[in-house]
Amino acid sequence: MNGLNMSAFYLFNNIHFIFYLAFLGVIYIANSHYAVQTIKEIKHIQKELKKVSWESNSKNSDLMYQSMESEVAKKVKKMGLGELGTNPKKIINKNKIK
């Protein structure tokens, strides 16, 4: 047998192993593409989360400012309500039910 026939013989004899290696190569490449795509999605979601976090902090800050006593007093003054000039009085119930 000459060299060409021997290498063809070994090639056809190991064709299952060659297909197995080719299949593993395709799986490896597909996995790499999937990993890159997943990393891109994670980075996009992280940017979106950061944006939503900033918006949440901004809304929380606005709410804290609007719920300050001075701001509430300004808003209710427009409705005709005002702050008490005297201290509140305590109501005591003399007929306590036990």
N, C-alpha and C positions, 0 to 999 in steps of 0.2 A: 504494500500500500504506500502510496506517496503521501506527502505532507498535507496536501489539500484534502484528500479523502479522509485522512485521520482527523483533521480539525472539523470537517463536516460531520463525521461520525460522532465526535464528542459533543458537538453543538446540538445535534438532534437527540443525542442520548440524554442531554441535560436541559432539554427545552422546557420542562416543567419548572426547573429551578430558575431559569432565565425569566419566564413569565412571572414567577413569584417575586423576583427582584424588581421587575418592571412595575408590578402591582404595588409593591411597597413604596417605590419611588413616587408613583401617582398619589398614593395616600399621604406621603410625606409632604408633597407640594400642596395638596389640598388643605392639609392641616395648617401649613404655614400661612396660606391665604386666609383661612378662617381666623387664625390667631391675629393677623394684622387687622382684619375687619373688626374683630371684637375689641381690639385696643382702640381703634378709631371711634367706635360707638361709646366706649367708656369715657374717652376724653371729651366727646361731645356732650354726654350726660353730665360730666363733672362741670363743664362750662355752664350748662343750663342750671345745674344745682346752685352754682355760685351766684348766678343772676337772680334766681328765685330767693336765695338767702339774703342778698342785698335788698331786694324789694320787701321781703318780710321785715328786715331790720328797719327799713325806712318807714313802713306802715306802723310798726311798733313804736317808733320814735314819735311819729305824728300823733298816734293815739295817746301816748304818755303826755305830750304837750297839750292836747285838747282836753285831757281830763284833769289838768291842774286846776286848783281851786280858783285862781284868778281868771282863767279862761272860761270856766263854767259860770262864774259870776257875771262876766261880760255877756255871755249868751243868754242867761236868764233875765238879765236886766232889760233886754229888748222885749221880753214877754211880760214885763211889768212886775217881776219878782225881785226881791232884794235880799241882802244879807241881814241877819238879825243884829240888832244893835246891842242886845243884852245877852247874857249867858242863858243857855237853855235851862229849864226847870225840870227837876226830877219828879216823876209821878209815882206816888207810893200808894199801893192798894192796901187799904186797912182790912178788907174782908178777904183775907187769904184763905184759899180752900186747900185743905191738906188731904 
